[in-house]
Amino acid sequence: MDRQTMLRYLPDPAPSNLAIYLSPDAPLETARAEIEKVAAGHRVLLFSNRDLRAEAVRIFDRTFAITYALKPSRSSLR
């Protein structure tokens, strides 16, 4: 999306996220430690792609837990 279009609908110009791509041989924990050192004193959350996906699935499952609990079983439909 064009930045000007985005700012029309989301007027806060401050960056809210950043994606960092590591080379396949880069150690994740070393990169994380370096980012944490640079970001010290700032409110920054760090998630690996794997962790972010796992959290999204966890939230999705939790969101629909009540739906699953209320769904009638097949035996009760007979």
Residue pairs with C-beta under 8 A, 6 or more apart in sequence:
7 13
20 31
20 35
22 28
22 31
28 48
32 46
32 48
35 44
35 46
36 44
36 46
47 55
